[in-house]
Amino acid sequence: MKNHVRELRERQEWSQGDLAERLDVSRQTVNAIETSKYDPSLPLAFRIAKLFRHSIETIFEPGKD
């Protein structure tokens, strides 16, 4: 699943560790999401969307690699 997490994180000037802390996940989880090696659970996707104030649909694009 293609996503825009890295771009949104970089706009905030946050490290992967900073984002991980805000989401209560590991830095490795953030890295795996950003590199499309891991699709987040629905609750985590909602937390990401809420944090960045975007809809899930604008952050995650199902069916695209």
C-alpha angles and dihedrals in degrees: 000000000000115000142176099221095117093051092048092047093049092050087059089048090235125149119228086257091054092052092045090054092050091050096041093237134111124275087241090059091053090049092049092050092048092050092046092242091121131035110212122237116259093256090052091047089053091050090051092049092048093048093052094036093234132118118260088243093060093050101040126043111196118215096020125106 
